[in-house]
Amino acid sequence: MPKIVDHDARRAELAAALWAVVARDGFDAASVRSVAAESGWSVGAVRYYFRTQADLARFAMEALAGRIAARVQSAYVDDQGIVRDLPATGSRSERALHTLLQLVPIDEERRAEVLIWLEFMARARFDPSLDEPRALAWDGERYLLRLALADAAGLPLPTDPEQSLPGRAEEAALDLLLAIDGLTVQAVTHPEHWPPAAQEEAARRLLARAADIVTR
């Protein structure tokens, strides 16, 4: 009986191998050959899925964004795709903080994700083939910040990435995005000044200030 190949699982393995190469050696070191060596696959096997470095990069960017989104989604939707019951106000603030913390380098997994993402964004400046995943990443991050702010402020949760928040909340969500991006860059650049507890406390303050603007 022929062996059934799980192509999605194989692509995920290759994305993980690419992430490892980029995190360790930078984007310029990531090639079909280096990813093949990292994954233990042959170059020919990698080329079956991705012919070029650009193909690999696009897939890995999308997979990385999907991994972050899945962690956030698990707090709002159960394994059967059913939206979880709305928690109490205090719990909504904690869930909102959980959402923000998926974007900052608060542990080794998220630190690696941030480093990889910054490498991809630097590469995207010179590679038009990365324009689409770069734009999708912008939309996705804005949606996560809108979701967190709406949760913390007790607003109806946005259900579409293009759905703006009402009134002052939309501007506050954009300000929160800028602040969280700044925290992320500071924490990954100067980790000695931003241990996990300091990152969490800063994210909590930023979220509380943004929610206060909305509810004032």
PyMOL commands that set and color helices and strands:
alter all, ss='L'
color gray80, all
select helices_A, chain A and resi 7-25+27-29+32-39+43-49+53-73+89-101+108-124+128-153+168-189+196-215
alter helices_A, ss='H'
color red, helices_A
deselect
rebuild
show_as cartoon
